[in-house]
C-alpha cells in the first residue's frame, strides 16, 4: 500500500549470546566487526536454507500444491523449487544488517508481505488485494505474441499457503554465533 511501511521482526534471545556480547562490550568500544561477521554468517545460512528448501532446523518445507505446479509449468517456471518463481527475487533480496549492537538478516523493501506469507503461512487468513495492473503473458494456456497489461479490481480471498520458514536461528547457528563472538574475545578488536 502506498504510504505505509510494514515490518516483520523475528527476535532471537539467548542468554549465552548475551553473556558473550557483554564480555565483548567490556573489552571493546567498536563491536561492528564482530556484528558484521555474525550478520554475514546468518545471511549465508538463510540463503542456504532457502536453496535447500528447509526451515532453520533442517525440516523440509511443505510441498507446493498441484494447482501451483500447473500454474508454474504454464508460466515456464521450474516446478522443482518451491519458492522460486520466474526470478529468485525473494531469495536475492535477503541481506545482512549490523550495527554496533545488533546483527541479523532481512528481506528487501517491497518483499515484506510475500516474505511474511512464506515464513508464517496464510492458511485461513483473509487476504485483501488492492486494485492493480497485471502483466499478461499467456492466455488460454498459450503464450501471447507480446505482453499486455490488464486492470484488476480489488478482491479478497482466504489464504492457503503453508508456512515455509527460511529465517531463524537453529541450535547449530547459535553455536556458530557463539564461536564467532568468542573469537573476537580471544583476539581483541
N, C-alpha and C positions, 0 to 999 in steps of 0.2 A: 504494500500500500504506500502510496506517495506520502512523504512527510512523516512516516512512522519508522521506528527503528526497533528491531527485535534482537533480543539477546538470550541465548540459552547457555546456561552455565552448569557444568558438572564439576563440583568441587571434590577434591580428594584430600582427606585429612589423616595424617599418620603421625603418631607420637614419635616414632623412630626418626622419620624425616625431619620433624620439627626439632628434635634434640640435636641432630647433626647440623641443621641450619643455625641453631643458636650457637653452637661451637664455632661455626664459620663467622658468624657476626662478631663474636668475641675476638677473632683473630684478624679480621679484615674489614675495611670500610667499603670496598667495591666488590660486591658479590656477582656482578653481571657476568664475568667469565664462567663461573660455576652455573649460574642460571641459564646461560646460553647453551652450555653443554647438555644440561638436563632437557631443555626445550628441544634441542636437535635430536636427542635420543628419543623423546616422546613422539616427535614428528616422524622419525623413521619407523618406529614401532606402529604408529597409527596407519601409516601408508602400507606397511607390510600386512597388517590385519585386513585392510581394505582389499589389497591384492589377493590375499589368501581367503577372503570371504569368511572371516572369523570374528567373533567377539573378543574382548580383551582376555578372556580365559581360554581361548582356543576352540570354543564351540562353533560349529558351522552355522552360518546364517540360515534362516528359513528359505526354502527354495521358492522360486517365482511361480506364480500361478500359470496354468496352461494358457489362459487368455493373454497374459503378459508376454509369454513366449511367442504366441501367434502375432501379437502386435509388433514385437521386436523383429520377428522374421519379415513381416511386411515392410518394415522400415529399413531393412538391410542391416540391422544391428545384431551383433553376436549374442546368442541366447545362453551361452555357457558362463557368462559373467553376470552376476546378479545386479549390481549397481552401476554397470557400465552401459551407458546409452550410446548415442551417436558420438559422444565425446566422453572424456573422463573428467568432465567439469568439476563434479563434487570432489573427487579424489585429488585433482590438481589444484583445488583451492584450499586444501588443508595446509596450514602454515604454522610454523613455530612462533611463539612470542615469549619475551622475557624482559625483566627489568631487574633492579637491584634486590627485589623481594618476592618475585614470582616467576614461574616458568610454566609453559603449557602449550597446547595446540588449539587451533580454532579453524573454522571454515570461513571462507571469504565472504565479503558483502554480497547480498543477494541470494545466498545459498542457505540462509538460516532456516527457513520453513522446510525446505526439502531435506536438509541435514537432520532437523528435529524429527521429521516424519520417519526417516530411516532409523535413526538412533532409538527412538522411543516407540515407534509404530503408531498407526492411526486407527486400529481396529475399534469400531463402534463410535468413533468421533464424527461429529457433523463438521464438514469442511465447506467453507464458503469460498467460492471462486469469483472474483470481480470480473466485470466485463473486460474483454481484452481482444487483441487481434492474434490470430494464429496463422502461421505459415503452412500452407497445404502443399505437400509434395507428391501425395498419392491420392487417387480417387478410385473407388470401386476395385480396390486391390491392385491397381496398376499405377506405375509412376506417371506423373504428368510431364509433358514436354518441357514445361517451365513452371516454377512455383508461383502460387497465387496467395494473396492474403485474404482472410475471411474474418469478419467481425463475429465475435462470440458473446452472447448475452451472459450476464451474471447467472450463476447457478450454484446449487449446493448438492452434496452427496455424503453418504456415510462411508467413512474410511474403512479399508480392509487390509491395509499394509501391516504385516507383522513387524515387530521390532527387529532391526538388524544393526545392533550396536557396533560401531567401529572406533569410538572414542572411549577412553577409560584407562585404568591402570591395573594391571594384574599383579599378583604377588611377585612374579619374576621381574616385572617392571619396577616395582618398589625396591627390590633388592638391588637392581642395577642403578637406580637413582641414588640409593644409599652409598653404593660403591663409588659413583661419580663424586658425590659430595665429600665422602671420606678421603678421596684422592686429593681434594683441594685443602682438606685439613692437614694431611700429611705433607703436602707440598704447598706451603703458604702462598697466597696470591701476591 
